Amino acid sequence: MIEFGKEQPIANNESLYEKKCGVDELCLDQSKGRELNRYSFVIKDGELDSIPFLIREFLNQIGLRVVVVVTWLINLPGKSSVAAKVIEKRYLKQGWNICLRKDHYLAIKEVQLSEIDSWPPLAIKPLDGGLLLLVGNNIEEDILSILNEECSSFLARTRYFVPNTELFKRLESDNVSVMYQVNDNLNNTGMVLLGKHSINMMQVEYISIDTIYEGDSAYKVFV
């Protein structure tokens, strides 16, 4: 069973959070009034093969470049001092570009929709770090600039992506969307697509959406 949440425009989602700027503190989402859209879907029955299909369907409608971002700490808790370097070298060998921010690494790589045949894509190991997709027209470096250091550091440390005010503003002003994983209260796998781009669920073929929640009710996909 697949449940879908549609916020077009974005609402206050009671199941999602935003990060307070400057501190590691989360608060309930207060997105209403922003010039953005947000779409969520959760696979409720364990049919995880549907996830890459739906990701491809959504991103195909947007029709822009897709960049995968993986981020992990320079000093990994409980690991040796070279553990982060081992991860870096593996991604370099696989043709990823590597960026270094204050306390974490970023590995970035453009991906074709046909390569998103699993989740995570590109044989990414979930234990490597946090993961998200950026979707836009620009080159990798410009797309990556949307992801501010505070959000990418939090993702590296927690493997959980939460936007902050700065990121919301960048998404409002740039032609870039972000897609990231948010599981529901029972840990069923879910995905969120956030940005100015819009999608049409009626164009999705071959997979049936069991329930659609709209606007202020969109939070129900996560409960």
MDAnalysis code that builds the backbone (N, CA, C; Angstrom):
import MDAnalysis as mda
import numpy as np

u = mda.Universe.empty(669, n_residues=223, atom_resindex=np.repeat(np.arange(223), 3), trajectory=True)
u.add_TopologyAttr("name", ["N", "CA", "C"] * 223)
u.add_TopologyAttr("resid", np.arange(1, 224))
u.add_TopologyAttr("resname", ["MET", "ILE", "GLU", "PHE", "GLY", "LYS", "GLU", "GLN", "PRO", "ILE", "ALA", "ASN", "ASN", "GLU", "SER", "LEU", "TYR", "GLU", "LYS", "LYS", "CYS", "GLY", "VAL", "ASP", "GLU", "LEU", "CYS", "LEU", "ASP", "GLN", "SER", "LYS", "GLY", "ARG", "GLU", "LEU", "ASN", "ARG", "TYR", "SER", "PHE", "VAL", "ILE", "LYS", "ASP", "GLY", "GLU", "LEU", "ASP", "SER", "ILE", "PRO", "PHE", "LEU", "ILE", "ARG", "GLU", "PHE", "LEU", "ASN", "GLN", "ILE", "GLY", "LEU", "ARG", "VAL", "VAL", "VAL", "VAL", "VAL", "THR", "TRP", "LEU", "ILE", "ASN", "LEU", "PRO", "GLY", "LYS", "SER", "SER", "VAL", "ALA", "ALA", "LYS", "VAL", "ILE", "GLU", "LYS", "ARG", "TYR", "LEU", "LYS", "GLN", "GLY", "TRP", "ASN", "ILE", "CYS", "LEU", "ARG", "LYS", "ASP", "HIS", "TYR", "LEU", "ALA", "ILE", "LYS", "GLU", "VAL", "GLN", "LEU", "SER", "GLU", "ILE", "ASP", "SER", "TRP", "PRO", "PRO", "LEU", "ALA", "ILE", "LYS", "PRO", "LEU", "ASP", "GLY", "GLY", "LEU", "LEU", "LEU", "LEU", "VAL", "GLY", "ASN", "ASN", "ILE", "GLU", "GLU", "ASP", "ILE", "LEU", "SER", "ILE", "LEU", "ASN", "GLU", "GLU", "CYS", "SER", "SER", "PHE", "LEU", "ALA", "ARG", "THR", "ARG", "TYR", "PHE", "VAL", "PRO", "ASN", "THR", "GLU", "LEU", "PHE", "LYS", "ARG", "LEU", "GLU", "SER", "ASP", "ASN", "VAL", "SER", "VAL", "MET", "TYR", "GLN", "VAL", "ASN", "ASP", "ASN", "LEU", "ASN", "ASN", "THR", "GLY", "MET", "VAL", "LEU", "LEU", "GLY", "LYS", "HIS", "SER", "ILE", "ASN", "MET", "MET", "GLN", "VAL", "GLU", "TYR", "ILE", "SER", "ILE", "ASP", "THR", "ILE", "TYR", "GLU", "GLY", "ASP", "SER", "ALA", "TYR", "LYS", "VAL", "PHE", "VAL"])
u.atoms.positions = np.array([
    [0.845, -1.188, 0.000],
    [0.000, 0.000, 0.000],
    [0.888, 1.248, 0.000],
    [0.512, 2.213, -0.805],
    [1.265, 3.461, -0.907],
    [0.353, 4.622, -0.534],
    [0.825, 5.461, 0.364],
    [0.104, 6.670, 0.716],
    [0.905, 7.885, 0.252],
    [0.190, 8.882, -0.206],
    [0.814, 10.040, -0.843],
    [0.302, 11.317, -0.200],
    [1.226, 12.232, 0.113],
    [0.867, 13.535, 0.654],
    [1.191, 14.638, -0.342],
    [0.252, 15.511, -0.574],
    [0.404, 16.580, -1.569],
    [0.218, 17.927, -0.896],
    [1.272, 18.728, -0.874],
    [1.202, 20.094, -0.357],
    [1.550, 21.031, -1.511],
    [0.551, 21.593, -2.100],
    [0.741, 22.417, -3.297],
    [-0.211, 23.616, -3.229],
    [0.163, 24.691, -2.481],
    [1.495, 24.975, -1.932],
    [1.727, 24.290, -0.586],
    [2.924, 24.480, -0.068],
    [3.372, 23.818, 1.142],
    [2.517, 24.250, 2.351],
    [2.289, 23.290, 3.251],
    [1.501, 23.538, 4.457],
    [2.377, 23.299, 5.677],
    [1.825, 23.476, 6.866],
    [2.524, 23.087, 8.086],
    [2.296, 21.591, 8.295],
    [3.352, 20.803, 8.153],
    [3.234, 19.351, 8.236],
    [3.575, 18.891, 9.648],
    [2.603, 18.359, 10.361],
    [2.766, 17.988, 11.760],
    [3.701, 16.796, 11.961],
    [4.060, 16.106, 10.876],
    [4.945, 14.947, 10.986],
    [6.391, 15.252, 10.623],
    [6.650, 16.480, 10.167],
    [7.988, 16.842, 9.716],
    [8.568, 17.951, 10.600],
    [9.878, 18.117, 10.487],
    [10.587, 19.084, 11.324],
    [11.413, 20.021, 10.463],
    [11.788, 21.151, 11.056],
    [12.804, 22.004, 10.475],
    [13.846, 22.305, 11.545],
    [15.040, 22.593, 11.093],
    [16.152, 22.797, 12.014],
    [16.308, 24.277, 12.330],
    [16.483, 24.596, 13.590],
    [16.757, 25.973, 13.977],
    [18.178, 26.344, 13.560],
    [18.352, 27.492, 12.971],
    [19.667, 27.915, 12.504],
    [20.605, 28.156, 13.689],
    [21.817, 27.636, 13.591],
    [22.852, 27.887, 14.584],
    [22.896, 26.919, 15.736],
    [21.885, 26.077, 15.892],
    [21.864, 25.123, 17.005],
    [21.338, 23.780, 16.517],
    [21.708, 22.715, 17.228],
    [21.183, 21.390, 16.909],
    [19.850, 21.185, 17.614],
    [18.866, 21.927, 17.170],
    [17.541, 21.840, 17.772],
    [16.500, 21.824, 16.667],
    [15.555, 20.902, 16.771],
    [14.507, 20.776, 15.770],
    [13.196, 21.312, 16.329],
    [12.385, 21.842, 15.433],
    [11.042, 22.271, 15.804],
    [10.070, 21.757, 14.752],
    [8.811, 21.693, 15.091],
    [7.815, 21.239, 14.130],
    [7.786, 22.154, 12.913],
    [7.543, 21.557, 11.774],
    [7.533, 22.280, 10.511],
    [6.573, 23.469, 10.544],
    [7.075, 24.614, 10.085],
    [6.283, 25.838, 9.990],
    [6.432, 26.430, 8.592],
    [6.099, 25.642, 7.592],
    [6.393, 26.007, 6.211],
    [5.314, 26.842, 5.533],
    [4.132, 26.854, 6.090],
    [3.020, 27.518, 5.421],
    [3.372, 28.966, 5.094],
    [3.052, 29.378, 3.868],
    [3.354, 30.728, 3.415],
    [4.579, 30.800, 2.533],
    [5.404, 29.750, 2.542],
    [6.574, 29.733, 1.654],
    [6.136, 29.407, 0.228],
    [6.887, 29.905, -0.740],
    [6.551, 29.675, -2.145],
    [7.187, 28.375, -2.617],
    [6.741, 27.282, -2.017],
    [7.285, 25.961, -2.308],
    [6.155, 24.937, -2.361],
    [6.466, 23.793, -2.964],
    [5.580, 22.631, -2.935],
    [6.291, 21.506, -2.195],
    [5.510, 20.595, -1.638],
    [6.115, 19.423, -0.994],
    [5.226, 18.204, -1.248],
    [5.888, 17.114, -1.628],
    [5.201, 15.863, -1.898],
    [5.855, 14.760, -1.066],
    [5.046, 13.891, -0.504],
    [5.565, 12.803, 0.321],
    [4.889, 11.508, -0.089],
    [5.635, 10.417, -0.034],
    [4.991, 9.113, -0.174],
    [5.645, 8.127, 0.771],
    [4.851, 7.197, 1.267],
    [5.319, 6.170, 2.188],
    [4.826, 4.817, 1.693],
    [5.746, 3.847, 1.664],
    [5.412, 2.474, 1.289],
    [4.993, 1.752, 2.563],
    [3.726, 1.434, 2.687],
    [3.192, 0.894, 3.938],
    [3.239, -0.625, 4.026],
    [3.496, -1.322, 2.931],
    [3.392, -2.782, 2.939],
    [4.706, -3.495, 2.677],
    [5.824, -2.777, 2.720],
    [7.121, -3.412, 2.519],
    [7.500, -3.653, 1.073],
    [6.686, -3.191, 0.112],
    [7.008, -3.372, -1.306],
    [8.039, -2.320, -1.724],
    [9.281, -2.526, -1.283],
    [10.309, -1.502, -1.464],
    [10.731, -1.322, -2.918],
    [10.400, -2.276, -3.790],
    [10.714, -2.111, -5.206],
    [9.978, -0.922, -5.812],
    [8.920, -0.487, -5.150],
    [8.158, 0.661, -5.656],
    [8.904, 1.968, -5.464],
    [9.840, 2.008, -4.522],
    [10.509, 3.266, -4.195],
    [11.295, 3.820, -5.377],
    [12.236, 3.065, -5.974],
    [12.969, 3.651, -7.113],
    [12.062, 3.982, -8.287],
    [11.012, 3.185, -8.483],
    [10.084, 3.483, -9.574],
    [9.421, 4.841, -9.359],
    [8.913, 5.085, -8.152],
    [8.250, 6.356, -7.873],
    [9.228, 7.525, -7.927],
    [10.453, 7.319, -7.448],
    [11.462, 8.384, -7.538],
    [11.691, 8.758, -9.000],
    [11.863, 7.748, -9.839],
    [12.086, 8.014, -11.270],
    [10.884, 8.726, -11.881],
    [9.679, 8.303, -11.517],
    [8.476, 8.929, -12.061],
    [8.400, 10.408, -11.685],
    [8.641, 10.708, -10.420],
    [8.562, 12.094, -9.972],
    [9.627, 12.951, -10.651],
    [10.870, 12.462, -10.657],
    [11.969, 13.259, -11.196],
    [11.887, 13.371, -12.715],
    [11.311, 12.379, -13.364],
    [11.124, 12.455, -14.807],
    [10.169, 13.587, -15.168],
    [9.166, 13.820, -14.329],
    [8.245, 14.934, -14.584],
    [8.955, 16.278, -14.469],
    [9.895, 16.393, -13.546],
    [10.632, 17.641, -13.395],
    [11.577, 17.848, -14.570],
    [12.230, 16.782, -15.003],
    [13.020, 16.825, -16.225],
    [14.347, 17.558, -16.120],
    [14.928, 17.624, -14.923],
    [16.204, 18.310, -14.733],
    [17.276, 17.323, -14.278],
    [18.497, 17.809, -14.138],
    [19.612, 16.965, -13.710],
    [19.414, 16.521, -12.266],
    [19.889, 15.314, -11.972],
    [19.775, 14.763, -10.629],
    [21.173, 14.487, -10.096],
    [21.485, 15.031, -8.935],
    [22.780, 14.827, -8.298],
    [22.563, 14.108, -6.977],
    [23.308, 13.027, -6.773],
    [23.266, 12.297, -5.511],
    [24.330, 12.865, -4.583],
    [23.967, 13.071, -3.333],
    [24.897, 13.589, -2.327],
    [24.961, 12.608, -1.155],
    [26.176, 12.195, -0.809],
    [26.410, 11.376, 0.379],
    [27.343, 12.162, 1.292],
    [27.035, 12.239, 2.566],
    [27.862, 13.007, 3.490],
    [28.149, 12.209, 4.751],
    [29.407, 12.294, 5.227],
    [29.820, 11.574, 6.429],
    [30.877, 12.381, 7.175],
    [31.016, 12.099, 8.466],
    [31.909, 12.864, 9.319],
    [33.376, 12.560, 9.052],
    [34.230, 13.550, 9.262],
    [35.675, 13.339, 9.178],
    [36.135, 12.422, 10.301],
    [35.569, 12.609, 11.469],
    [35.879, 11.747, 12.620],
    [34.635, 10.933, 12.954],
    [34.621, 9.686, 12.499],
    [33.450, 8.841, 12.692],
    [33.439, 8.258, 14.105],
    [32.360, 8.434, 14.846],
    [32.302, 7.925, 16.223],
    [32.541, 6.420, 16.287],
    [33.427, 6.018, 17.197],
    [33.690, 4.603, 17.397],
    [34.521, 3.947, 16.316],
    [35.014, 4.738, 15.364],
    [35.809, 4.192, 14.268],
    [37.240, 4.710, 14.358],
    [38.134, 4.074, 13.620],
    [39.525, 4.507, 13.597],
    [39.649, 5.849, 12.897],
    [40.792, 6.472, 13.038],
    [41.016, 7.799, 12.464],
    [41.058, 7.784, 10.937],
    [41.232, 6.606, 10.347],
    [41.313, 6.518, 8.885],
    [40.009, 6.030, 8.256],
    [39.000, 5.747, 9.073],
    [37.755, 5.174, 8.537],
    [37.104, 6.096, 7.509],
    [37.074, 7.397, 7.779],
    [36.459, 8.339, 6.839],
    [37.240, 8.410, 5.539],
    [38.575, 8.286, 5.642],
    [39.418, 8.288, 4.437],
    [39.152, 7.060, 3.573],
    [38.876, 5.942, 4.199],
    [38.569, 4.716, 3.460],
    [37.295, 4.912, 2.636],
    [36.288, 5.531, 3.244],
    [35.050, 5.812, 2.519],
    [35.328, 6.774, 1.361],
    [36.123, 7.819, 1.631],
    [36.463, 8.793, 0.592],
    [37.119, 8.119, -0.607],
    [38.099, 7.265, -0.354],
    [38.819, 6.609, -1.441],
    [37.894, 5.718, -2.267],
    [36.957, 5.063, -1.601],
    [36.025, 4.192, -2.332],
    [35.166, 5.000, -3.287],
    [34.671, 6.154, -2.838],
    [33.853, 6.979, -3.727],
    [34.690, 7.597, -4.850],
    [35.921, 7.979, -4.539],
    [36.799, 8.503, -5.590],
    [37.030, 7.468, -6.684],
    [37.253, 6.224, -6.303],
    [37.478, 5.154, -7.280],
    [36.247, 4.922, -8.151],
    [35.072, 5.237, -7.610],
    [33.835, 5.040, -8.356],
    [33.435, 6.275, -9.163],
    [34.336, 7.273, -9.204],
    [34.116, 8.428, -10.056],
    [33.324, 9.560, -9.449],
    [33.164, 9.571, -8.121],
    [32.462, 10.655, -7.456],
    [33.401, 11.834, -7.243],
    [32.834, 13.036, -7.163],
    [33.589, 14.211, -6.751],
    [33.469, 14.348, -5.235],
    [34.548, 14.741, -4.584],
    [34.586, 14.845, -3.133],
    [34.800, 16.301, -2.726],
    [33.968, 16.777, -1.793],
    [34.147, 18.097, -1.195],
    [34.362, 17.924, 0.303],
    [35.095, 18.844, 0.885],
    [35.363, 18.800, 2.314],
    [34.820, 20.063, 2.954],
    [33.937, 19.893, 3.936],
    [33.456, 20.992, 4.744],
    [34.000, 20.808, 6.160],
    [33.742, 21.724, 7.035],
    [34.431, 21.791, 8.330],
    [34.593, 20.441, 9.017],
    [33.492, 19.741, 9.251],
    [33.573, 18.500, 10.013],
    [33.111, 17.285, 9.235],
    [32.913, 17.446, 7.908],
    [32.365, 16.321, 7.155],
    [32.769, 16.368, 5.678],
    [32.647, 15.207, 5.061],
    [32.867, 15.041, 3.627],
    [31.533, 15.070, 2.893],
    [31.606, 15.461, 1.618],
    [30.482, 15.321, 0.698],
    [30.974, 14.606, -0.547],
    [30.298, 13.531, -0.921],
    [30.554, 12.881, -2.203],
    [29.372, 13.188, -3.107],
    [29.631, 13.695, -4.313],
    [28.548, 14.080, -5.213],
    [28.755, 13.444, -6.583],
    [27.640, 13.073, -7.196],
    [27.717, 12.453, -8.513],
    [26.386, 12.625, -9.231],
    [26.442, 13.063, -10.492],
    [25.217, 13.134, -11.281],
    [24.773, 11.720, -11.634],
    [23.474, 11.494, -11.602],
    [22.941, 10.164, -11.861],
    [21.846, 10.273, -12.921],
    [21.807, 9.296, -13.809],
    [20.713, 9.202, -14.771],
    [19.538, 8.495, -14.113],
    [18.346, 8.845, -14.520],
    [17.171, 8.241, -13.883],
    [17.186, 6.722, -14.003],
    [17.703, 6.206, -15.114],
    [17.762, 4.753, -15.297],
    [18.675, 4.080, -14.285],
    [19.599, 4.862, -13.689],
    [20.511, 4.302, -12.692],
    [19.891, 4.230, -11.303],
    [18.739, 4.874, -11.132],
    [18.049, 4.798, -9.846],
    [17.148, 3.564, -9.884],
    [17.765, 2.408, -9.753],
    [17.025, 1.150, -9.829],
    [16.932, 0.464, -8.468],
    [17.389, 1.148, -7.438],
    [17.281, 0.653, -6.069],
    [17.354, 1.868, -5.152],
    [17.052, 1.657, -3.895],
    [17.233, 2.721, -2.909],
    [17.954, 2.146, -1.715],
    [19.132, 2.707, -1.347],
    [19.834, 3.812, -2.009],
    [20.316, 3.428, -3.416],
    [20.524, 4.412, -4.294],
    [20.987, 4.130, -5.652],
    [22.499, 3.914, -5.699],
    [22.979, 3.499, -6.850],
    [24.412, 3.406, -7.142],
    [25.186, 2.548, -6.128],
    [24.515, 1.561, -5.556],
    [25.151, 0.640, -4.597],
    [25.737, 1.371, -3.391],
    [25.139, 2.508, -3.032],
    [25.586, 3.253, -1.858],
    [25.301, 2.428, -0.607],
    [26.280, 2.375, 0.278],
    [26.090, 1.659, 1.531],
    [25.411, 2.596, 2.534],
    [24.241, 2.218, 3.054],
    [23.520, 3.101, 3.983],
    [24.340, 3.510, 5.196],
    [25.282, 2.665, 5.619],
    [26.079, 2.993, 6.798],
    [27.185, 4.014, 6.504],
    [27.377, 4.349, 5.233],
    [28.409, 5.340, 4.902],
    [28.091, 6.707, 5.495],
    [26.822, 7.102, 5.439],
    [26.458, 8.423, 5.941],
    [25.079, 8.828, 5.500],
    [24.800, 10.139, 5.525],
    [23.510, 10.661, 5.105],
    [23.430, 10.780, 3.594],
    [22.210, 10.760, 3.067],
    [22.003, 10.698, 1.621],
    [20.816, 11.566, 1.232],
    [20.949, 12.271, 0.096],
    [19.817, 12.977, -0.497],
    [20.064, 13.177, -1.984],
    [19.024, 13.629, -2.678],
    [19.108, 13.948, -4.101],
    [18.815, 15.435, -4.282],
    [19.603, 16.090, -5.144],
    [19.347, 17.477, -5.533],
    [18.993, 17.488, -7.012],
    [17.979, 18.259, -7.369],
    [17.455, 18.256, -8.729],
    [17.450, 19.687, -9.253],
    [18.177, 19.932, -10.350],
    [18.234, 21.283, -10.887],
    [18.884, 21.324, -12.256],
    [18.989, 22.529, -12.816],
    [19.553, 22.738, -14.145],
    [21.048, 22.987, -14.122],
    [21.589, 23.362, -12.965],
    [22.948, 23.866, -12.889],
    [23.980, 22.742, -12.853],
    [25.257, 23.133, -12.914],
    [26.332, 22.162, -12.759],
    [26.361, 21.680, -11.316],
    [27.089, 20.576, -11.073],
    [27.088, 19.949, -9.756],
    [27.407, 20.946, -8.641],
    [28.440, 21.753, -8.847],
    [28.893, 22.647, -7.794],
    [27.817, 23.666, -7.428],
    [27.116, 24.200, -8.448],
    [26.074, 25.189, -8.184],
    [24.864, 24.549, -7.517],
    [24.506, 23.340, -7.943],
    [23.401, 22.638, -7.297],
    [23.756, 22.362, -5.845],
    [25.004, 21.925, -5.614],
    [25.432, 21.589, -4.263],
    [25.416, 22.801, -3.342],
    [25.628, 23.992, -3.897],
    [25.669, 25.202, -3.065],
    [24.329, 25.467, -2.383],
    [23.259, 24.886, -2.888],
    [21.947, 25.020, -2.255],
    [21.975, 24.403, -0.861],
    [22.747, 23.324, -0.716],
    [22.807, 22.590, 0.546],
    [23.797, 23.285, 1.474],
    [23.305, 24.094, 2.402],
    [24.198, 24.837, 3.271],
    [24.915, 23.912, 4.245],
    [26.033, 24.411, 4.773],
    [26.918, 23.599, 5.602],
    [26.229, 23.087, 6.857],
    [25.365, 23.888, 7.431],
    [24.694, 23.472, 8.663],
    [23.800, 22.253, 8.425],
    [23.063, 22.251, 7.321],
    [22.185, 21.119, 7.010],
    [22.976, 19.878, 6.620],
    [24.064, 20.060, 5.851],
    [24.839, 18.890, 5.443],
    [25.594, 18.287, 6.618],
    [26.028, 19.122, 7.571],
    [26.693, 18.604, 8.761],
    [25.718, 17.806, 9.622],
    [24.512, 18.327, 9.781],
    [23.500, 17.601, 10.556],
    [23.175, 16.268, 9.894],
    [23.093, 16.263, 8.569],
    [22.843, 15.024, 7.836],
    [23.974, 14.027, 8.029],
    [25.228, 14.508, 8.015],
    [26.373, 13.627, 8.214],
    [26.373, 13.010, 9.611],
    [25.951, 13.797, 10.598],
    [26.004, 13.328, 11.985],
    [24.831, 12.434, 12.360],
    [23.667, 12.666, 11.736],
    [22.457, 11.958, 12.162],
    [21.880, 11.019, 11.099],
    [22.342, 11.177, 9.836],
    [21.762, 10.466, 8.698],
    [20.278, 10.782, 8.537],
    [19.906, 11.975, 8.944],
    [18.522, 12.430, 8.893],
    [18.536, 13.860, 8.371],
    [17.867, 14.089, 7.241],
    [17.901, 15.410, 6.641],
    [16.743, 16.258, 7.156],
    [17.077, 17.469, 7.582],
    [16.082, 18.442, 8.032],
    [16.457, 19.802, 7.457],
    [15.573, 20.447, 6.710],
    [15.897, 21.780, 6.176],
    [15.860, 22.844, 7.267],
    [16.617, 23.922, 7.072],
    [16.519, 25.078, 7.954],
    [16.049, 26.285, 7.139],
    [15.926, 27.424, 7.805],
    [15.390, 28.612, 7.143],
    [16.222, 29.002, 5.925],
    [17.539, 28.898, 6.060],
    [18.420, 29.252, 4.943],
    [18.153, 28.380, 3.729],
    [17.997, 27.082, 3.964],
    [17.752, 26.178, 2.839],
    [16.392, 26.436, 2.211],
    [15.380, 26.651, 3.036],
    [14.059, 26.985, 2.489],
    [14.149, 28.202, 1.571],
    [14.884, 29.226, 1.993],
    [15.000, 30.442, 1.190],
    [15.720, 30.178, -0.127],
    [16.763, 29.338, -0.072],
    [17.490, 29.018, -1.309],
    [16.598, 28.247, -2.281],
    [15.792, 27.340, -1.759],
    [14.887, 26.593, -2.625],
    [13.827, 27.505, -3.235],
    [13.418, 28.522, -2.504],
    [12.446, 29.476, -3.028],
    [13.032, 30.332, -4.142],
    [14.324, 30.641, -4.051],
    [14.934, 31.569, -5.002],
    [15.628, 30.878, -6.167],
    [15.881, 29.570, -6.052],
    [16.592, 28.838, -7.101],
    [15.719, 27.731, -7.675],
    [16.048, 27.336, -8.891],
    [15.287, 26.292, -9.580],
    [15.830, 24.917, -9.204],
    [15.849, 24.628, -7.908],
    [16.392, 23.372, -7.392],
    [15.399, 22.774, -6.403],
    [15.250, 21.451, -6.453],
    [14.460, 20.721, -5.469],
    [15.347, 19.715, -4.767],
    [14.925, 19.301, -3.582],
    [15.669, 18.306, -2.817],
    [14.735, 17.140, -2.504],
    [15.262, 15.919, -2.629],
    [14.498, 14.723, -2.297],
    [15.272, 13.933, -1.261],
    [14.577, 13.497, -0.208],
    [15.262, 12.834, 0.888],
    [14.313, 11.858, 1.587],
    [14.905, 10.948, 2.355],
    [14.130, 9.897, 3.005],
    [13.625, 10.349, 4.368],
    [12.340, 10.099, 4.609],
    [11.740, 10.277, 5.929],
    [10.813, 9.089, 6.157],
    [11.109, 8.241, 7.122],
    [10.271, 7.087, 7.403],
    [9.095, 7.471, 8.290],
    [8.051, 6.649, 8.264],
    [6.887, 6.950, 9.086],
    [7.086, 6.463, 10.518],
    [6.071, 6.570, 11.338],
    [6.177, 6.225, 12.754],
    [6.449, 4.745, 12.993],
    [6.157, 3.908, 11.995],
    [6.426, 2.473, 12.103],
    [7.680, 2.071, 11.341],
    [8.451, 3.077, 10.926],
    [9.700, 2.890, 10.183],
    [9.482, 2.339, 8.777],
    [8.291, 2.522, 8.229],
    [8.093, 2.246, 6.801],
    [8.814, 3.319, 5.996],
    [9.415, 2.920, 4.893],
    [10.223, 3.848, 4.105],
    [9.358, 4.887, 3.402],
    [9.761, 6.145, 3.549],
    [9.068, 7.237, 2.885],
    [10.057, 8.196, 2.253],
    [9.577, 9.000, 1.317],
    [10.400, 9.984, 0.632],
    [9.663, 11.317, 0.598],
    [10.442, 12.393, 0.617],
    [9.898, 13.750, 0.538],
    [10.572, 14.478, -0.611],
    [9.793, 15.153, -1.433],
    [10.305, 16.012, -2.497],
    [9.895, 17.435, -2.177],
    [10.883, 18.332, -2.052],
    [10.649, 19.706, -1.608],
    [11.267, 20.679, -2.592],
    [10.485, 21.646, -3.057],
    [11.009, 22.656, -3.966],
    [9.885, 23.392, -4.672],
    [10.241, 24.208, -5.666],
    [9.232, 24.960, -6.406],
    [8.611, 24.142, -7.525],
    [9.260, 23.036, -7.893],
    [8.738, 22.205, -8.969],
    [7.438, 21.531, -8.540],
    [6.598, 21.235, -9.511],
    [5.342, 20.559, -9.221],
    [5.280, 19.245, -9.978],
    [4.556, 18.286, -9.409],
    [4.371, 16.990, -10.060],
    [2.888, 16.661, -10.065],
    [2.534, 15.721, -10.925],
    [1.137, 15.303, -11.072],
    [1.040, 13.805, -10.829],
    [0.438, 13.434, -9.708],
    [0.323, 12.020, -9.385],
    [-0.531, 11.260, -10.377],
    [-1.423, 11.942, -11.074],
    [-2.289, 11.270, -12.040],
    [-1.510, 10.770, -13.245],
    [-0.272, 11.253, -13.407],
    [0.551, 10.797, -14.528],
    [1.379, 9.559, -14.192],
    [1.342, 9.138, -12.929],
    [2.097, 7.954, -12.532],
    [1.353, 6.706, -12.991],
    [2.034, 5.872, -13.761],
    [1.416, 4.673, -14.304],
    [1.955, 3.424, -13.604],
    [1.192, 2.350, -13.694],
    [1.592, 1.003, -13.268],
    [1.590, 0.805, -11.750],
    [1.594, 1.869, -10.975],
    [1.551, 1.733, -9.526],
    [0.340, 2.494, -9.005],
    [-0.440, 1.823, -8.171],
    [-1.650, 2.420, -7.639],
    [-1.363, 3.135, -6.326],
    [-1.799, 4.378, -6.231],
    [-1.708, 5.133, -4.993],
    [-2.999, 4.884, -4.210],
    [-2.876, 4.289, -3.032],
    [-4.067, 3.883, -2.285],
    [-4.775, 5.066, -1.633],
    [-3.999, 5.989, -1.073],
    [-4.596, 7.116, -0.357],
    [-3.800, 8.376, -0.657],
    [-4.503, 9.471, -0.896],
    [-3.863, 10.760, -1.110],
    [-4.383, 11.742, -0.063],
    [-3.461, 12.339, 0.672],
    [-3.803, 13.388, 1.633],
    [-3.275, 14.716, 1.089],
    [-4.088, 15.752, 1.201],
    [-3.691, 17.039, 0.643],
    [-3.615, 18.126, 1.711],
    [-2.762, 19.113, 1.454],
    [-2.679, 20.298, 2.301],
    [-2.353, 19.976, 3.743],
    [-3.160, 20.496, 4.652],
    [-2.908, 20.314, 6.086],
    [-3.032, 18.862, 6.533],
    [-3.614, 18.003, 5.703],
    [-3.759, 16.581, 6.044],
    [-2.585, 15.746, 5.553],
    [-1.640, 16.344, 4.832],
    [-0.545, 15.586, 4.229],
    [0.309, 14.851, 5.259],
    [0.317, 15.344, 6.496],
    [1.128, 14.705, 7.547],
    [0.699, 13.270, 7.815],
    [-0.526, 12.913, 7.441],
    [-1.082, 11.599, 7.775],
    [-0.353, 10.451, 7.098],
    [0.400, 10.725, 6.032],
    [1.147, 9.630, 5.404],
    [2.207, 9.064, 6.344],
    [2.624, 9.832, 7.347],
    [3.695, 9.402, 8.245],
    [3.176, 8.821, 9.567],
    [1.881, 8.683, 9.712],
    [1.334, 8.172, 10.983],
    [0.532, 6.894, 10.768],
])
